[in-house]
Amino acid sequence: MAPQVKTYDASSITVLEGLEAVRKRPGMYIGSVSTKGLNHLIYEIVDNAVDEHIVGFCSRIKVILEKNGSATIEDNGRGIPVGMHEKGVSAERLVFTTLHAGGKFDDTVYKTSGGLHGVGSAVVNALSAYLIVRVKHGGLIYEDRYERGVPAVELADGLLPVVGKSRETGTIINFLPDDEIFDKTRFREEDIKSRMHETAYLNPNLRIIFEDRRKDEPEIIEYHEPEGITGFIKDMNKSKETVCDIISYSGESEGITVEVALQYVNEFHENVLGFCNNIYNSEGGTHLTGFKATFTNIINSYARNIGILKDKDANFTGADVRNGMTAVVSIKHPDPRFEGQTKTKLDNQDAAKIVGKITSEEIGRFFDRNLETLKNVIGCAEKAARIRKTEEKARTNMLTKQKFSFDSNGKLANCESKDITKCELFIVEGDSAGGSAKTARNRHFQAILPIRGKILNVEKASIDKVLANAEIKSMINAFGCGFSEGYGNDFDITKRRYDKIIIMSDADVDGAHISTLLLTLFYRFMPQLIQGGHVYLAMPPLYKAVPSKGSEEYLYDDKALEKYRKRHKGPFTLQRFKGLGEMDADQLWETTLDPETRLLTQIGIEDARMASEVTEMLMGTDVPPRKAFIYKHADEAELDV
């Protein structure tokens, strides 16, 4: 029987007034309601203050994590306008209650701006339990207050109340994230510190003071980087063997300012970061496209001119040329267009043209005067090309011997559907868990790939060992989109066979270790899968509570168990699942496989620089930094007891 559908007419159209739309669909504005989205609230307010710095009216920004869980951002800019707007209310009130209201839409106020959509302040307000604004302007201090986006202060004739006097100017915003919106409301200080440090590198004349008052001993750090992005490169390469000195250049054309700094290190990875108007573009965009294409063409041209590439030789690929490169490409654009509100990818075609033009002029001038540096850079490309060709042969042999099938090597239990938008692949450790998963799954769209034990730690292994590993080969074949080793160029995400690749490991320390090894593999050699939002962690329950009266309940961690004990009255039996193999097929389907009831964590990369550093530290060969990191974060660990 077909489901009954309500009549679709004018009454079906819902209009969300004011900031209701933000509270209803917060992910559209800040990406998610996870810790990443939570931290994004701070970044939105800080970005507004940075815009004031760019136009010359702010030299200091203070970011404070308060004891009560709120955040305070203070700047010494001009202060948000508090005068009467033509709408009949204080301009400040419009900024915090109306989407697309702000100075970012008038290019006479801000030549460039990180707050593209002009919705930052209003979104933060909408997603806060309370928000307090203090504006120092014209010798007076004005104050406004909101509760869940709704004004809580009566305005006299539309103007803000005066609460004091000050000779300074600037804005102070204090807000408490709404626990009705966010999964967790504790800001992650490491991510915020990394972002503030990044911002300081991009703005050499700006000082940012970070203060964490939540600790017994408050932590205070001042970020000031007068060397700019050259200092940024130094920081990223501080523990690496460098191949050449830092190369930096800048220029301006058609209102677009370009700054680039780069250096080569003796590693088989590239780390090229793109920024537009101080915003990190995690998925790159046209500015990086222009830089990469132009730089590759220049190196190939020089390589032929000095005889390193002969007539019969093929050009170096872009990946060959960028092998070992660490680079920061930062542009200031008067009218940036991004894909998505969270500004992950720049979309202006003129950015590619201008970055390419300035790179061609400046990098050519540099290499003409620095022949030894040029030879070192070309040497990195030569080395990468040799290894690439060797590995292409090895990969061809590997794929010839091990074809993808519905039961590759007797391991992969594939799904029936060929619609990749619906297909899911679960990577499961062990024959027992793999057998349970194969029985429990929906064969139409869910595939199961069992792996044996802990896979190779790719951070410590050479490429030939990575490609020779049986478990890794099984995954490469199953995924269908190839393999990218930093200097290879055969990875094609459009050829993937599954929309979701889900790591399903036991809810214990060993399971966490297996997940970490797999994520290291994806991050280092298939980062496009993570960047495209295709990698997930399954969240199997740790306990099953069966009360003497009432319905049973699955509990996913010790915190959930503690809450259950507090709210549940009466005796209950507690079953602890030591592994996925202990669940029967019905339990595994209900808790971990069924799209209607399961919990999944989507893996993302918020801060590429920090992610690379932490991966190298935790999974690499250098023990002292890893030990120091573990000691520092020991109080944050969730112990499996």
C-alpha positions in Angstrom: 0.0 0.0 0.0 1.4 3.4 -1.0 2.1 5.8 1.8 -0.4 8.6 2.2 1.0 12.0 1.2 -0.4 15.3 2.5 -1.6 17.8 -0.1 1.3 20.0 -1.3 0.0 23.6 -1.5 0.8 27.0 -0.2 0.2 25.9 3.4 3.0 23.4 3.0 5.6 26.1 2.7 7.3 26.8 6.0 8.8 30.2 6.6 11.4 30.4 9.3 11.5 33.9 10.8 14.7 35.7 12.0 17.3 33.2 13.1 15.0 30.2 13.3 16.6 28.8 10.1 20.0 28.7 11.7 18.8 26.8 14.8 16.8 24.4 12.7 19.6 23.6 10.3 22.9 24.7 12.0 25.0 22.4 9.8 24.3 24.6 6.8 26.0 27.5 8.5 28.8 26.0 10.6 29.3 22.6 9.0 28.3 20.4 11.9 27.2 20.4 15.6 30.3 18.5 16.6 33.4 20.0 18.3 34.5 21.2 14.9 31.3 23.3 14.5 31.5 24.4 18.1 35.0 25.8 17.6 33.8 27.4 14.3 31.7 29.9 16.4 34.9 31.3 17.8 36.5 31.5 14.4 33.5 33.5 13.0 33.9 36.2 15.6 37.7 36.2 15.3 37.5 36.5 11.5 35.4 39.7 11.9 38.1 41.2 14.2 40.8 40.2 11.6 38.9 42.0 8.9 39.2 45.1 11.1 43.0 44.5 11.3 43.3 44.1 7.5 41.9 47.6 7.0 44.2 49.1 9.7 42.0 49.5 12.7 42.9 46.6 14.9 46.3 45.5 16.2 45.3 43.1 19.1 42.7 40.3 19.5 42.1 38.4 22.7 40.5 35.0 22.8 39.5 33.7 26.3 38.0 30.3 27.2 36.0 31.1 30.4 35.5 28.8 33.4 31.8 28.6 32.8 32.3 27.2 29.3 31.7 30.5 27.4 34.2 32.2 25.1 35.1 35.9 25.1 36.6 37.6 22.0 37.9 41.1 22.4 39.5 43.4 19.8 40.7 47.0 19.7 39.1 47.8 16.4 36.6 50.6 15.7 33.7 48.8 17.4 30.5 47.6 15.8 28.5 50.6 14.8 25.8 51.4 17.4 24.1 54.3 15.8 20.5 54.3 14.4 20.1 52.4 11.2 17.6 53.3 8.6 15.6 50.2 9.7 14.8 52.1 12.9 17.1 50.1 15.3 20.7 50.2 16.4 23.1 48.9 13.7 24.5 46.5 16.2 21.1 44.9 16.8 20.8 44.3 13.0 24.2 42.7 12.8 23.4 40.1 15.5 19.8 39.3 14.5 19.7 39.5 10.7 21.4 37.2 8.3 23.4 39.0 5.6 23.5 42.3 7.5 27.0 43.8 8.0 29.8 45.9 6.6 31.1 43.1 4.4 28.6 44.0 1.7 29.9 47.5 1.2 33.3 47.4 -0.4 34.0 51.0 0.8 34.2 49.6 4.3 36.2 46.4 3.8 38.4 45.9 0.7 38.7 42.2 1.5 36.9 40.1 4.1 37.0 36.6 5.6 33.4 36.8 6.6 32.1 36.3 3.1 28.4 35.8 3.7 28.0 38.4 6.4 26.2 35.9 8.6 28.9 35.1 11.2 27.8 37.2 14.1 24.1 36.4 13.6 24.9 32.6 13.4 26.9 32.6 16.6 24.1 34.5 18.3 21.5 32.1 17.1 23.5 29.0 18.4 24.3 30.5 21.8 22.4 30.0 25.0 23.3 33.6 25.6 25.5 36.3 24.0 26.6 39.6 25.4 28.0 42.4 23.2 30.0 45.3 24.6 31.0 48.1 22.2 33.5 50.8 23.1 32.9 53.7 20.8 32.9 57.5 21.0 34.1 57.6 24.6 31.2 55.3 25.8 30.6 51.6 26.4 27.3 50.2 25.0 25.9 46.8 25.9 23.4 44.4 24.4 22.4 40.8 25.4 20.6 37.9 23.6 19.2 34.6 24.7 19.2 31.9 22.0 19.3 34.6 19.4 16.4 36.7 20.9 17.2 40.2 22.2 16.9 40.4 26.0 17.5 44.1 26.4 14.8 46.8 25.8 16.1 49.5 23.5 15.2 53.2 24.3 14.2 54.8 21.0 16.1 51.9 19.2 19.5 52.7 20.7 21.6 50.6 23.0 22.0 51.3 26.7 25.2 53.0 27.9 27.0 51.0 30.7 30.2 53.0 31.1 32.9 55.2 29.7 36.2 54.4 27.9 38.8 56.2 25.9 39.4 53.0 23.9 37.5 51.6 21.0 36.7 48.0 20.1 34.2 45.1 20.6 33.9 42.5 23.3 31.7 39.5 22.7 31.0 36.8 25.3 28.8 33.8 24.3 27.9 30.4 25.8 27.2 27.7 23.2 23.7 26.2 23.4 23.7 22.7 24.7 20.4 22.1 22.9 22.2 22.5 19.6 25.7 21.0 20.1 26.7 17.4 21.0 29.5 18.8 23.3 29.9 22.3 24.5 33.6 22.2 25.6 35.8 24.0 23.2 38.9 22.1 22.0 41.8 24.4 22.9 44.5 22.7 20.8 42.5 23.3 17.6 41.8 26.9 18.6 45.4 27.6 19.5 46.5 26.2 16.1 44.0 28.4 14.3 45.1 31.5 16.2 48.8 30.7 15.5 47.9 30.3 11.8 46.1 33.6 11.8 49.1 35.3 13.4 51.4 33.9 10.6 49.1 35.3 8.0 49.0 38.7 9.6 52.5 39.7 10.7 51.5 42.9 12.4 48.7 41.4 14.5 49.0 40.2 18.1 46.6 37.5 19.3 46.4 36.6 23.0 44.9 33.2 23.9 43.9 32.5 27.5 42.4 29.3 28.8 40.8 30.0 32.2 39.2 26.6 32.5 42.5 25.1 33.9 43.6 25.3 37.6 46.6 27.3 36.3 45.3 29.5 33.5 47.2 29.2 30.2 48.2 32.4 28.4 49.9 32.5 25.0 50.7 35.4 22.8 50.9 34.8 19.1 52.9 37.3 17.1 54.8 36.3 13.9 56.5 39.2 12.3 58.1 36.9 9.7 54.7 36.0 8.3 54.2 33.0 6.2 58.0 32.5 6.0 57.9 31.8 9.7 54.9 29.5 9.0 57.1 27.4 6.7 59.9 27.4 9.2 57.5 26.1 11.9 56.1 23.3 9.7 59.6 22.1 8.7 61.4 22.6 12.0 62.0 18.9 12.6 62.6 17.9 8.9 65.7 17.7 6.8 65.4 20.6 4.3 66.7 20.5 0.7 66.8 24.3 0.1 66.2 27.6 1.8 62.7 29.1 2.0 61.6 30.7 -1.3 59.1 33.6 -0.8 57.5 36.1 -3.1 54.5 38.4 -3.3 52.6 40.6 -5.8 49.4 42.3 -6.6 47.3 42.5 -9.7 43.7 43.5 -10.5 43.0 44.1 -6.8 44.2 40.6 -5.7 47.2 40.3 -3.4 49.2 37.1 -3.5 51.8 35.9 -1.0 53.7 32.6 -1.4 56.4 30.8 0.7 57.7 27.4 0.0 60.5 25.0 0.9 61.5 21.5 -0.1 62.3 18.7 2.5 63.6 15.2 2.1 60.2 13.5 2.3 57.8 11.8 0.0 54.8 14.0 0.8 53.6 17.4 -0.3 52.0 19.8 2.1 50.5 22.8 0.2 48.1 25.0 2.2 45.8 27.6 0.6 44.3 30.6 2.3 41.9 33.3 1.1 41.3 36.4 3.2 42.9 34.6 6.2 40.5 31.6 5.9 42.1 28.2 5.5 40.6 26.4 2.4 40.9 22.7 3.4 39.8 21.6 -0.1 42.0 24.0 -1.9 40.5 25.8 -4.9 41.4 28.0 -7.8 44.4 29.8 -6.1 46.1 26.5 -5.5 45.3 25.3 -9.0 46.9 28.4 -10.5 50.0 28.0 -8.3 50.5 24.3 -8.9 49.9 24.4 -12.7 52.3 27.3 -13.2 55.0 26.0 -10.9 54.9 22.6 -12.7 55.2 24.3 -16.1 58.1 26.4 -14.9 60.1 23.5 -13.5 59.6 21.4 -16.7 60.7 24.4 -18.8 63.8 24.9 -16.8 64.5 21.1 -16.7 64.5 21.1 -20.6 66.5 24.3 -20.9 69.4 23.0 -18.8 69.2 19.5 -20.3 67.9 17.5 -17.4 64.9 16.5 -19.5 65.7 15.3 -23.0 63.5 15.5 -26.0 62.4 11.9 -25.6 61.6 12.3 -21.9 58.1 12.9 -20.7 57.5 16.0 -18.5 57.5 15.7 -14.8 54.0 15.4 -13.4 52.6 18.0 -11.0 53.0 15.4 -8.1 56.6 14.8 -9.1 57.4 18.5 -8.9 55.6 18.9 -5.6 57.3 15.9 -4.0 58.8 17.1 -0.7 57.2 20.6 -1.1 55.9 22.5 1.9 54.1 25.7 0.7 51.6 28.3 1.9 49.7 30.2 -0.8 47.8 33.2 0.8 45.7 35.6 -1.3 43.5 38.6 -0.5 40.5 38.8 -2.8 37.9 41.7 -2.8 35.0 39.4 -3.8 35.8 35.8 -2.9 33.4 33.0 -3.8 33.5 29.7 -1.9 31.8 26.4 -2.1 29.8 26.3 1.1 29.4 28.6 4.1 32.4 27.1 5.9 34.7 28.3 3.0 36.5 25.1 2.3 37.2 25.6 -1.4 37.8 28.9 -3.4 35.9 29.1 -6.6 37.1 32.4 -8.3 38.6 31.8 -11.7 40.4 35.1 -11.6 42.4 33.8 -8.6 43.9 31.0 -10.7 45.0 33.5 -13.4 46.5 36.1 -11.0 48.3 33.6 -8.8 49.7 31.9 -12.0 50.8 35.3 -13.4 52.6 36.4 -10.2 54.1 33.0 -9.7 55.4 32.9 -13.3 57.0 36.4 -12.9 58.5 36.0 -9.4 59.6 32.4 -9.3 61.2 32.7 -12.7 63.1 35.8 -11.5 64.2 33.9 -8.4 65.4 30.7 -10.2 67.3 32.9 -12.8 69.4 34.2 -9.8 69.5 31.0 -7.8 70.6 28.1 -10.1 71.7 25.8 -7.2 68.3 26.0 -5.6 66.7 25.3 -9.0 68.8 22.2 -9.4 67.9 21.0 -5.9 64.2 21.4 -6.7 64.5 19.6 -10.0 66.5 16.9 -8.2 63.5 16.3 -6.0 61.2 16.0 -9.1 63.7 13.5 -10.7 63.8 11.3 -7.7 60.0 11.3 -7.4 59.6 10.5 -11.1 62.0 7.5 -10.8 60.2 6.1 -7.9 56.8 6.7 -9.5 57.8 4.8 -12.6 59.1 1.9 -10.5 56.0 1.8 -8.4 53.7 2.0 -11.4 55.2 -1.2 -12.6 54.8 -2.8 -9.2 51.3 -1.7 -9.0 50.4 -2.9 -12.4 51.8 -6.3 -11.5 49.9 -6.3 -8.2 46.6 -5.4 -9.8 47.1 -7.9 -12.6 47.6 -10.7 -10.2 44.8 -9.8 -7.8 41.6 -8.7 -9.7 38.6 -7.3 -7.9 35.8 -9.8 -7.6 32.7 -10.4 -5.6 34.9 -12.5 -3.3 38.4 -11.1 -3.7 40.8 -13.7 -2.4 37.9 -15.2 -0.5 37.8 -12.1 1.7 35.5 -9.4 0.3 31.8 -10.2 0.5 30.5 -7.6 -1.9 27.1 -6.0 -2.2 24.6 -6.5 -5.0 24.0 -2.9 -5.9 26.2 -1.0 -8.3 24.9 2.4 -7.2 27.9 3.9 -5.4 25.7 6.6 -3.8 24.1 3.8 -1.7 26.9 1.3 -1.4 28.8 0.9 1.9 32.0 -1.1 2.7 32.7 -2.2 6.3 36.3 -3.0 7.1 36.1 -5.5 10.0 39.0 -7.0 12.0 39.0 -10.8 12.5 37.2 -13.8 11.0 34.7 -14.0 13.9 33.5 -10.4 13.6 33.7 -10.7 9.8 31.5 -13.7 9.8 28.9 -12.1 12.1 28.9 -8.9 9.9 28.4 -11.0 6.7 25.4 -12.6 8.3 23.9 -9.5 9.7 24.4 -7.1 6.8 21.9 -6.0 4.1 23.5 -7.7 1.1 21.8 -5.3 -1.3 24.0 -2.3 -0.4 26.5 -3.4 2.4 29.8 -5.1 1.6 32.1 -6.6 4.2 35.9 -6.8 4.0 37.5 -8.7 6.9 41.2 -7.9 7.6 43.6 -9.9 9.8 44.9 -8.2 12.9 46.7 -4.8 12.9 47.7 -3.6 9.5 51.1 -2.1 8.7 51.9 1.3 10.2 52.4 3.2 7.0 54.0 6.2 8.7 57.1 4.0 9.5 57.1 1.9 6.3 58.7 2.3 2.9 56.4 2.4 -0.1 57.4 -1.0 -1.4 56.4 -2.5 2.0 53.1 -0.7 1.9 52.3 -2.0 -1.5 53.4 -5.5 -0.6 51.1 -5.8 2.4 48.3 -8.2 1.7 45.7 -6.4 3.8 46.5 -3.1 2.1 46.4 -4.6 -1.3 42.9 -6.1 -0.5 41.7 -2.6 0.5 43.1 -0.9 -2.6 41.4 -3.5 -4.9 38.1 -3.3 -3.0 38.0 0.6 -3.0 38.6 0.7 -6.8 40.0 4.2 -6.9 43.7 3.5 -6.9 46.5 4.6 -4.6 48.3 7.9 -4.1 51.7 7.9 -2.5 52.3 11.6 -2.6 54.3 11.4 -5.9 51.9 9.1 -7.8 49.0 10.5 -9.8 46.7 7.5 -10.4 44.1 8.1 -7.6 40.7 8.8 -9.1 37.9 9.2 -6.5 35.3 9.0 -9.2 36.1 5.3 -9.6 35.4 4.4 -6.0 32.9 1.6 -5.5 31.4 2.7 -2.3 30.1 6.0 -0.9 30.9 5.1 2.7 34.0 3.3 3.8 33.3 2.4 7.5 35.9 1.1 9.9 34.2 -1.3 12.2 36.5 -2.4 15.1 35.9 -3.5 18.7 35.1 -0.9 21.3 38.3 -1.4 23.2 42.0 -0.4 23.1 43.0 -2.9 20.4 40.0 -1.8 18.3 41.1 1.8 18.7 44.7 0.9 17.6 43.4 -0.8 14.5 41.2 2.2 13.6 44.2 4.5 14.1 46.4 2.4 11.8 43.7 2.4 9.1 43.1 6.2 9.4 46.9 6.7 9.1 46.7 4.7 5.8 43.8 6.8 4.5 45.3 10.1 5.6 48.8 9.5 4.1 47.8 7.6 0.9 44.1 8.2 0.2 43.4 11.7 1.7 40.8 12.4 -1.0 38.5 9.8 0.6 38.6 11.7 3.9 38.3 15.1 2.3 35.3 13.9 0.3 33.5 12.8 3.4 33.6 9.0 2.6 35.4 7.6 5.6 33.5 6.8 8.8 34.0 5.0 12.1 31.3 2.7 13.3 30.3 3.1 16.9 29.5 -0.3 18.3 28.1 -0.4 21.9 30.3 -1.3 24.8 27.4 -2.5 27.1 23.9 -3.9 27.0 21.8 -3.1 30.0 18.9 -5.5 30.7 16.6 -4.3 33.5 14.3 -6.6 35.4 11.5 -4.4 34.3 11.4 -2.3 31.1 13.2 -2.5 27.8 16.9 -3.3 27.3 19.3 -0.5 26.2 22.6 -0.4 24.5 25.3 1.9 26.0 28.1 3.1 23.9 30.7 4.1 26.5 31.4 4.4 30.2 29.8 7.8 30.4 26.6 6.4 29.0 26.7 3.6 31.6 27.2 6.2 34.4 24.2 8.2 33.2 22.1 5.0 32.9 23.0 4.0 36.5 21.9 7.5 37.7 18.5 7.5 36.0 17.6 3.9 36.1 15.7 2.7 39.2 15.8 -0.9 40.1 18.2 -3.8 39.3 19.5 -4.6 35.9 22.0 -7.0 34.3 24.9 -5.6 32.5 26.5 -7.4 29.5 29.9 -6.1 28.3 30.8 -6.7 24.6 34.5 -7.5 24.5 34.3 -7.7 20.7 32.0 -7.5 17.7 32.1 -11.3 17.4 30.3 -11.6 20.7 27.1 -10.1 19.2 24.6 -12.2 17.4 23.6 -11.1 13.9 20.4 -9.3 15.1 22.3 -7.4 17.7 25.1 -6.4 15.3 22.5 -5.2 12.7 20.5 -3.2 15.2 23.4 -1.5 16.9 26.1 -1.1 14.2 24.8 -1.8 10.7 21.2 -0.6 10.4 21.3 3.0 8.9 18.1 3.8 10.9 19.6 3.0 14.4 23.4 3.0 14.1 25.8 5.7 15.1 28.6 6.7 12.7 31.4 9.2 13.2 32.5 10.9 9.9 36.2 11.5 9.7 37.3 15.0 8.6 40.5 17.1 8.5 39.9 20.5 10.1 43.6 21.6 10.4 45.9 20.1 7.8 49.1 21.4 9.4 48.2 20.1 12.8 46.8 16.8 11.5 50.1 16.1 9.7 52.2 17.0 12.7 50.2 14.9 15.1 50.1 11.9 12.7 53.9 12.1 12.3 54.4 12.5 16.0 52.1 9.6 17.2 52.7 7.2 14.4 56.4 8.0 13.4 59.7 6.8 14.8 60.6 9.7 17.0 59.8 8.6 20.6 60.4 11.7 22.9 57.8 14.0 21.2 55.2 11.2 21.3 55.9 10.6 25.0 55.6 14.3 25.8 52.3 14.5 23.8 50.9 11.6 25.7 51.9 13.0 29.1 50.4 16.4 28.2 47.0 14.9 27.1 46.8 12.0 29.6 44.0 13.6 31.6 41.9 13.6 28.4 42.2 9.9 27.8 39.2 7.6 28.1 40.5 4.4 29.8 39.3 1.0 28.9 39.1 -0.7 32.3 
